Each structure stands twice: as C-alpha cells, then as structure tokens.
Amino acid sequence: MAFPPEPDIENISFIHLLRNRRDVDGTAPCLYVIGKNGNLAKTITVAEFVQGVDRLSSWLDQHLEAHSEDGWDPIAYTGPVDVRYLMFPLAALQTGRLVSRVG
C-alpha cells in the first residue's frame, strides 16, 4: 500500500491527515469501541470517522448561530467514553470555532 508524499507538517491539520489516510485506505480501523464487558463492540473506520466529523461540522454550521467574536460559545459537553469526544473538537475547529477542555 503506497502512502501519499509527506505533507508540509507546518500547514496541515489532523483532519487533513485523516482524509489523506481515508483516500489511501478508508476501510482502515480508526477507533475501536469497547463494550462494558471488555469485548470489542465496534470498529470505526477512517472513512466513517471523517464522515462523522464532516456531518458534525455541517450540523454545527446549520443549527448554531455564527460563533461569537471571541469564539468561546459552549457547544457540547462530552465525556472520554463518548466517541463524540474525539469528533467535536475536530468539527469545531473545521468550522472556525475555538476548542477548550473544561475540568
């Protein structure tokens, strides 16, 4: 499997790296969701994760007012066992919103 040439790391985002990976092999695993019993419950592919971030970005733009001038409008509270915990920061950044961890 050939990978794209090394990007200019100074001008690239994490979501861009995921998109490049999706274009090479979208079926590659990105996340493993473990069930309460400790067994593998679901595998989320790179393509599914990127699609989720894109959908969430679109939802943010469609359903929320334009972000405030200082950019600090709460949009979600998530926990570390929630897959959206990984998607919200990427979607927020993709739509020009700032991201902060509270607590």
DSSP file (Angstrom, degrees, kcal/mol; ACC not computed):
  #  RESIDUE AA STRUCTURE BP1 BP2  ACC     N-H-->O    O-->H-N    N-H-->O    O-->H-N    TCO  KAPPA ALPHA  PHI   PSI    X-CA   Y-CA   Z-CA
    1    1 A M              0   0    0      0, 0.0     2,-0.4     0, 0.0    24,-0.1   0.000 360.0 360.0 360.0 124.7    0.0    0.0    0.0
    2    2 A A        -     0   0    0     22,-0.1     0, 0.0     0, 0.0     0, 0.0  -0.719 360.0-149.8 -92.2 138.2    1.5    3.3   -1.1
    3    3 A F        -     0   0    0     -2,-0.4     3,-0.1     1,-0.1    18,-0.1  -0.741  27.0 -98.8-102.1 155.0    1.1    6.4    1.1
    4    4 A P        -     0   0    0      0, 0.0    -1,-0.1     0, 0.0    20,-0.0  -0.214  56.1 -78.4 -64.4 163.0    0.9   10.0   -0.3
    5    5 A P        -     0   0    0      0, 0.0     0, 0.0     0, 0.0     0, 0.0  -0.213  62.4 -81.3 -60.3 155.1    4.1   12.1   -0.1
    6    6 A E        -     0   0    0     -3,-0.1     2,-0.1     1,-0.1     3,-0.0  -0.364  52.6-132.2 -58.3 128.8    5.0   13.6    3.2
    7    7 A P        -     0   0    0      0, 0.0     2,-1.1     0, 0.0     5,-0.1  -0.338  27.8 -92.0 -79.7 165.0    2.9   16.8    3.8
    8    8 A D    >   -     0   0    0      1,-0.2     3,-1.8     3,-0.1    -2,-0.0  -0.688  41.3-157.7 -72.9 101.4    4.3   20.1    4.9
    9    9 A I  G >  S+     0   0    0     -2,-1.1     3,-0.8     1,-0.3    -1,-0.2   0.702  84.2  65.1 -64.0 -21.4    3.7   19.4    8.6
   10   10 A E  G 3  S+     0   0    0      1,-0.2    -1,-0.3    -3,-0.1    -2,-0.0   0.791 109.5  37.5 -69.1 -27.2    3.6   23.2    9.4
   11   11 A N  G <  S+     0   0    0     -3,-1.8     2,-0.4     2,-0.1    -1,-0.2  -0.188  98.3  94.4-120.8  40.0    0.5   23.7    7.3
   12   12 A I    <   -     0   0    0     -3,-0.8     2,-0.2    -5,-0.1     3,-0.0  -0.975  55.2-146.0-135.6 146.9   -1.6   20.6    7.9
   13   13 A S     >  -     0   0    0     -2,-0.4     4,-1.9     1,-0.1     5,-0.1  -0.664  29.4-112.9-106.2 164.4   -4.4   19.7   10.3
   14   14 A F  H  > S+     0   0    0     -2,-0.2     4,-2.2     1,-0.2     5,-0.2   0.899 118.8  53.5 -61.3 -41.1   -5.2   16.4   12.0
   15   15 A I  H  > S+     0   0    0      1,-0.2     4,-2.4     2,-0.2    -1,-0.2   0.864 105.8  54.3 -64.9 -33.7   -8.4   16.1    9.9
   16   16 A H  H  > S+     0   0    0      2,-0.2     4,-2.4     1,-0.2    -1,-0.2   0.909 107.3  50.5 -64.3 -41.2   -6.4   16.6    6.8
   17   17 A L  H  X S+     0   0    0     -4,-1.9     4,-2.2     1,-0.2    -2,-0.2   0.902 110.4  49.8 -62.2 -40.7   -4.1   13.7    7.8
   18   18 A L  H  X S+     0   0    0     -4,-2.2     4,-2.8     2,-0.2    -2,-0.2   0.894 109.0  51.9 -65.2 -39.2   -7.2   11.5    8.3
   19   19 A R  H  X S+     0   0    0     -4,-2.4     4,-2.4     2,-0.2    -2,-0.2   0.914 108.8  50.5 -63.5 -41.4   -8.6   12.5    4.9
   20   20 A N  H  X S+     0   0    0     -4,-2.4     4,-1.3     2,-0.2    -1,-0.2   0.925 111.8  47.8 -60.0 -43.4   -5.3   11.5    3.3
   21   21 A R  H  X S+     0   0    0     -4,-2.2     4,-3.0     1,-0.2     3,-0.3   0.905 110.0  52.7 -64.1 -41.6   -5.4    8.2    5.1
   22   22 A R  H  X S+     0   0    0     -4,-2.8     4,-0.7     1,-0.2    -1,-0.2   0.901 106.6  53.1 -59.5 -41.5   -9.1    7.7    4.1
   23   23 A D  H  < S+     0   0    0     -4,-2.4    -1,-0.2     2,-0.2    -2,-0.2   0.794 113.7  43.1 -66.8 -27.6   -8.1    8.3    0.4
   24   24 A V  H  < S-     0   0    0     -4,-1.3    -2,-0.2    -3,-0.3    -1,-0.2   0.915 143.2 -11.3 -81.2 -47.8   -5.4    5.6    0.7
   25   25 A D  H ><  +     0   0    0     -4,-3.0     3,-1.6    -5,-0.1    21,-0.3  -0.615  59.5 180.0-157.3  88.5   -7.5    3.1    2.6
   26   26 A G  T 3< S+     0   0    0     -4,-0.7    21,-2.2     1,-0.3    22,-0.4   0.666  82.1  64.4 -66.0 -17.7  -10.8    4.2    4.0
   27   27 A T  T 3  S+     0   0    0     18,-0.2    -1,-0.3    19,-0.2     3,-0.1   0.496  75.1 116.2 -86.2  -2.0  -11.5    0.8    5.5
   28   28 A A  S <  S-     0   0    0     -3,-1.6    18,-2.4    -7,-0.2    19,-0.2  -0.390  77.8-101.4 -65.3 142.1   -8.6    1.0    7.8
   29   29 A P  E     +A   45   0A   0      0, 0.0    16,-0.2     0, 0.0     3,-0.1  -0.385  43.2 169.4 -65.2 140.9   -9.5    1.0   11.5
   30   30 A C  E     +     0   0A   0     14,-3.0     2,-0.3     1,-0.4    15,-0.2   0.669  66.3  13.3-116.4 -42.8   -9.5    4.4   13.2
   31   31 A L  E     -A   44   0A   0     13,-2.1    13,-2.9     2,-0.0     2,-0.5  -0.986  58.1-150.1-137.8 146.1  -11.2    3.7   16.6
   32   32 A Y  E     -A   43   0A   0     -2,-0.3     2,-0.6    11,-0.2    11,-0.2  -0.981  14.1-151.5-115.0 123.8  -12.1    0.6   18.5
   33   33 A V  E     -A   42   0A   0      9,-3.3     8,-3.2    -2,-0.5     9,-1.6  -0.846  11.6-154.1 -96.4 122.7  -15.2    0.9   20.7
   34   34 A I  E     -A   40   0A   0     -2,-0.6     6,-0.2     6,-0.2     5,-0.1  -0.828  10.9-133.4-100.4 131.3  -15.0   -1.5   23.7
   35   35 A G    >   -     0   0    0      4,-3.2     3,-2.1    -2,-0.5    -1,-0.0  -0.198  31.0 -97.2 -75.5 171.3  -18.2   -2.7   25.3
   36   36 A K  T 3  S+     0   0    0      1,-0.3    -1,-0.1     2,-0.1    -2,-0.0   0.771 124.4  58.6 -60.9 -26.7  -18.9   -2.7   29.0
   37   37 A N  T 3  S-     0   0    0      2,-0.1    -1,-0.3     1,-0.0     3,-0.1   0.452 120.1-108.9 -83.6   0.7  -17.9   -6.4   29.2
   38   38 A G  S <  S+     0   0    0     -3,-2.1     2,-0.2     1,-0.3    -2,-0.1   0.407  80.1 122.8  89.5  -2.6  -14.5   -5.5   27.8
   39   39 A N  S    S-     0   0    0      1,-0.1    -4,-3.2    -5,-0.1     2,-0.3  -0.562  76.3 -89.1 -90.8 157.4  -15.1   -7.1   24.4
   40   40 A L  E     +A   34   0A   0     -6,-0.2    -6,-0.2    -2,-0.2     3,-0.1  -0.500  43.7 177.7 -64.8 121.4  -14.8   -5.2   21.1
   41   41 A A  E     -     0   0A   0     -8,-3.2     2,-0.3     1,-0.4    -7,-0.2   0.800  61.4  -9.5 -96.4 -35.5  -18.2   -3.7   20.3
   42   42 A K  E     -A   33   0A   0     -9,-1.6    -9,-3.3     2,-0.0     2,-0.5  -0.976  51.7-139.8-163.0 146.6  -17.5   -1.9   17.1
   43   43 A T  E     -A   32   0A   0     -2,-0.3     2,-0.6   -11,-0.2   -11,-0.2  -0.968  18.2-154.8-109.7 126.6  -14.7   -0.8   14.8
   44   44 A I  E     -A   31   0A   0    -13,-2.9   -14,-3.0    -2,-0.5   -13,-2.1  -0.899  15.2-141.9-102.5 123.0  -15.0    2.6   13.3
   45   45 A T  E  >  -A   29   0A   0     -2,-0.6     4,-2.4   -16,-0.2     5,-0.2  -0.296  23.5-109.2 -79.6 166.1  -13.1    3.0   10.0
   46   46 A V  H  > S+     0   0    0    -18,-2.4     4,-2.6   -21,-0.3     5,-0.2   0.916 121.0  51.8 -58.8 -44.2  -11.1    6.1    9.0
   47   47 A A  H  > S+     0   0    0    -21,-2.2     4,-2.3   -19,-0.2    -1,-0.2   0.904 110.2  48.0 -61.9 -42.4  -13.8    6.8    6.3
   48   48 A E  H  > S+     0   0    0    -22,-0.4     4,-2.2     2,-0.2    -1,-0.2   0.902 112.4  49.0 -64.4 -41.3  -16.6    6.6    8.9
   49   49 A F  H  X S+     0   0    0     -4,-2.4     4,-2.3     2,-0.2    -2,-0.2   0.932 112.5  46.7 -65.8 -46.1  -14.8    8.9   11.3
   50   50 A V  H  X S+     0   0    0     -4,-2.6     4,-2.5     1,-0.2    -2,-0.2   0.911 112.4  51.0 -62.1 -42.4  -14.0   11.5    8.7
   51   51 A Q  H  X S+     0   0    0     -4,-2.3     4,-2.6    -5,-0.2    -1,-0.2   0.901 109.4  51.4 -61.8 -40.2  -17.7   11.3    7.5
   52   52 A G  H  X S+     0   0    0     -4,-2.2     4,-2.4     2,-0.2    -2,-0.2   0.909 110.3  47.9 -63.0 -42.9  -18.8   11.8   11.1
   53   53 A V  H  X S+     0   0    0     -4,-2.3     4,-2.5     2,-0.2    -2,-0.2   0.918 112.8  49.1 -63.9 -43.4  -16.6   14.9   11.6
   54   54 A D  H  X S+     0   0    0     -4,-2.5     4,-2.2     2,-0.2    -2,-0.2   0.909 112.5  47.4 -63.6 -42.5  -17.9   16.3    8.3
   55   55 A R  H  X S+     0   0    0     -4,-2.6     4,-2.5     2,-0.2    -1,-0.2   0.909 112.8  48.9 -64.8 -41.8  -21.5   15.7    9.2
   56   56 A L  H  X S+     0   0    0     -4,-2.4     4,-2.6     2,-0.2    -2,-0.2   0.893 110.2  51.5 -66.0 -39.4  -21.0   17.2   12.7
   57   57 A S  H  X S+     0   0    0     -4,-2.5     4,-2.1     2,-0.2    -2,-0.2   0.927 111.4  47.8 -60.7 -45.0  -19.3   20.3   11.1
   58   58 A S  H  X S+     0   0    0     -4,-2.2     4,-2.1     1,-0.2    -2,-0.2   0.905 111.0  51.0 -63.0 -42.5  -22.2   20.7    8.8
   59   59 A W  H  X S+     0   0    0     -4,-2.5     4,-2.7     2,-0.2     5,-0.3   0.918 108.3  52.3 -61.6 -44.3  -24.7   20.4   11.7
   60   60 A L  H  X S+     0   0    0     -4,-2.6     4,-1.8     1,-0.2    -1,-0.2   0.929 112.1  45.5 -57.6 -46.0  -22.8   23.0   13.7
   61   61 A D  H  < S+     0   0    0     -4,-2.1    -1,-0.2     1,-0.2    -2,-0.2   0.852 117.4  44.2 -67.4 -34.6  -22.9   25.5   10.8
   62   62 A Q  H  < S+     0   0    0     -4,-2.1    -2,-0.2    -5,-0.2    -1,-0.2   0.837 123.3  31.1 -78.9 -33.8  -26.6   24.8   10.1
   63   63 A H  H  < S+     0   0    0     -4,-2.7     2,-0.4    -5,-0.2    -2,-0.2   0.586 108.0  65.7-108.4 -12.1  -28.0   24.8   13.6
   64   64 A L  S  < S-     0   0    0     -4,-1.8     3,-0.1    -5,-0.3    11,-0.0  -0.864  81.9-112.5-112.4 147.1  -25.9   27.2   15.6
   65   65 A E        -     0   0    0     -2,-0.4     3,-0.1     1,-0.2    -2,-0.1  -0.247  56.2 -72.5 -64.7 163.3  -25.6   30.9   15.2
   66   66 A A        -     0   0    0      1,-0.1    -1,-0.2    -5,-0.0     3,-0.1  -0.291  65.7 -96.3 -55.0 142.7  -22.3   32.2   14.0
   67   67 A H        -     0   0    0     -3,-0.1    -1,-0.1     1,-0.1     5,-0.0  -0.241  45.3 -96.4 -64.9 153.3  -19.8   31.9   16.7
   68   68 A S    >   -     0   0    0      1,-0.1     3,-0.9    -3,-0.1     5,-0.1  -0.117  36.9-101.8 -65.4 166.3  -19.2   35.0   18.9
   69   69 A E  T 3  S+     0   0    0      1,-0.3    -1,-0.1     2,-0.1    -2,-0.1   0.868 125.6  46.1 -60.6 -36.8  -16.3   37.3   18.2
   70   70 A D  T 3  S-     0   0    0      2,-0.1    -1,-0.3     1,-0.0    -2,-0.1   0.617 105.5-133.5 -83.3  -9.1  -14.2   35.8   20.9
   71   71 A G    <   +     0   0    0     -3,-0.9    27,-1.1     1,-0.1     2,-0.9   0.503  66.2 123.4  79.6   3.8  -15.1   32.3   19.8
   72   72 A W        +     0   0    0     25,-0.1    -1,-0.1     2,-0.0    -3,-0.1  -0.517  23.6 136.6-104.9  66.9  -16.0   30.9   23.2
   73   73 A D        -     0   0    0     -2,-0.9     2,-0.1    25,-0.1    25,-0.0  -0.950  56.2-121.6-107.7 120.4  -19.5   29.7   22.9
   74   74 A P        +     0   0    0      0, 0.0     3,-0.1     0, 0.0    -2,-0.0  -0.385  38.5 165.9 -60.3 132.7  -20.2   26.3   24.6
   75   75 A I        +     0   0    0      1,-0.4     2,-0.3    -2,-0.1    13,-0.0   0.572  59.0   4.6-121.3 -19.7  -21.5   23.8   22.0
   76   76 A A        -     0   0    0      2,-0.0     2,-0.5    12,-0.0    -1,-0.4  -0.978  45.4-152.3-164.9 149.0  -21.1   20.4   23.7
   77   77 A Y        +     0   0    0     -2,-0.3     2,-0.3    -3,-0.1     8,-0.1  -0.989  33.3 165.9-123.2 119.6  -20.2   18.7   26.9
   78   78 A T        -     0   0    0     -2,-0.5    -2,-0.0     7,-0.1     5,-0.0  -0.851  26.7-130.8-131.2 165.2  -18.9   15.2   26.3
   79   79 A G    >   -     0   0    0     -2,-0.3     3,-2.0     1,-0.0     6,-0.3  -0.772  30.6-105.7-116.2 163.9  -17.1   12.6   28.3
   80   80 A P  T 3  S+     0   0    0      0, 0.0     6,-0.0     0, 0.0    -1,-0.0   0.646 117.1  57.7 -66.4 -14.7  -14.0   10.5   27.4
   81   81 A V  T 3  S+     0   0    0      4,-0.0     2,-0.5   -48,-0.0     3,-0.1   0.322  89.7  91.3 -94.5   9.6  -16.0    7.3   26.9
   82   82 A D  S X  S-     0   0    0     -3,-2.0     3,-2.1     1,-0.1     4,-0.4  -0.909  71.5-145.4-107.3 124.7  -18.1    9.1   24.2
   83   83 A V  T >> S+     0   0    0     -2,-0.5     3,-1.6     1,-0.3     4,-1.0   0.824 100.7  66.4 -58.4 -30.6  -16.8    8.8   20.6
   84   84 A R  H 3> S+     0   0    0      1,-0.3     4,-2.9     2,-0.2    -1,-0.3   0.737  82.6  76.4 -64.0 -19.7  -18.1   12.3   20.0
   85   85 A Y  H <4 S+     0   0    0     -3,-2.1    -1,-0.3    -6,-0.3    -2,-0.2   0.836 102.3  39.2 -56.2 -33.6  -15.4   13.4   22.5
   86   86 A L  H <> S+     0   0    0     -3,-1.6     4,-0.7    -4,-0.4    -1,-0.2   0.772 117.5  48.9 -86.1 -29.4  -13.0   13.0   19.6
   87   87 A M  H  X S+     0   0    0     -4,-1.0     4,-2.8     2,-0.1     5,-0.3   0.871  98.9  63.3 -82.2 -38.5  -15.3   14.4   16.9
   88   88 A F  H  X S+     0   0    0     -4,-2.9     4,-3.0     1,-0.2     5,-0.3   0.910 101.6  49.1 -60.2 -46.4  -16.4   17.6   18.4
   89   89 A P  H  > S+     0   0    0      0, 0.0     4,-2.4     0, 0.0    -1,-0.2   0.924 114.7  45.7 -60.0 -41.0  -13.0   19.3   18.7
   90   90 A L  H  X S+     0   0    0     -4,-0.7     4,-2.2     2,-0.2    -2,-0.2   0.923 115.3  46.4 -66.7 -43.5  -12.2   18.5   15.0
   91   91 A A  H  X S+     0   0    0     -4,-2.8     4,-1.2     2,-0.2     6,-0.2   0.906 112.8  50.4 -65.5 -41.3  -15.7   19.6   13.8
   92   92 A A  H ><>S+     0   0    0     -4,-3.0     5,-3.0    -5,-0.3     3,-0.6   0.935 112.3  46.0 -63.1 -46.0  -15.5   22.8   15.9
   93   93 A L  H ><5S+     0   0    0     -4,-2.4     3,-1.5    -5,-0.3    -1,-0.2   0.886 108.5  56.9 -63.2 -38.0  -12.0   23.7   14.5
   94   94 A Q  H 3<5S+     0   0    0     -4,-2.2    -1,-0.2     1,-0.3    -2,-0.2   0.775 109.1  46.6 -64.7 -25.9  -13.2   22.9   11.0
   95   95 A T  T <<5S-     0   0    0     -4,-1.2    -1,-0.3    -3,-0.6    -2,-0.2   0.273 123.8-101.6-100.5  10.7  -16.0   25.4   11.4
   96   96 A G  T < 5S+     0   0    0     -3,-1.5     2,-0.2     1,-0.3    -3,-0.2   0.641  78.1 134.2  83.6  14.3  -13.8   28.1   12.8
   97   97 A R      < -     0   0    0     -5,-3.0    -1,-0.3    -6,-0.2     2,-0.2  -0.645  55.2-116.3 -94.8 155.6  -14.8   27.7   16.4
   98   98 A L        -     0   0    0    -27,-1.1     2,-0.4    -2,-0.2   -25,-0.1  -0.540  23.7-143.0 -86.7 156.8  -12.3   27.5   19.3
   99   99 A V        +     0   0    0     -2,-0.2     2,-0.4   -27,-0.1   -27,-0.0  -0.970  21.3 171.4-125.1 135.8  -11.9   24.4   21.4
  100  100 A S        -     0   0    0     -2,-0.4     2,-0.5     2,-0.0    -2,-0.0  -0.999  26.6-136.4-142.2 144.6  -11.3   24.2   25.2
  101  101 A R        -     0   0    0     -2,-0.4     2,-0.5     2,-0.0    -2,-0.0  -0.881  22.1-159.3 -98.8 129.3  -11.3   21.4   27.7
  102  102 A V              0   0    0     -2,-0.5    -2,-0.0     1,-0.2     0, 0.0  -0.919 360.0 360.0-111.0 133.8  -13.0   22.3   30.9
  103  103 A G              0   0    0     -2,-0.5    -1,-0.2     0, 0.0    -2,-0.0   0.441 360.0 360.0  93.7 360.0  -12.4   20.4   34.1
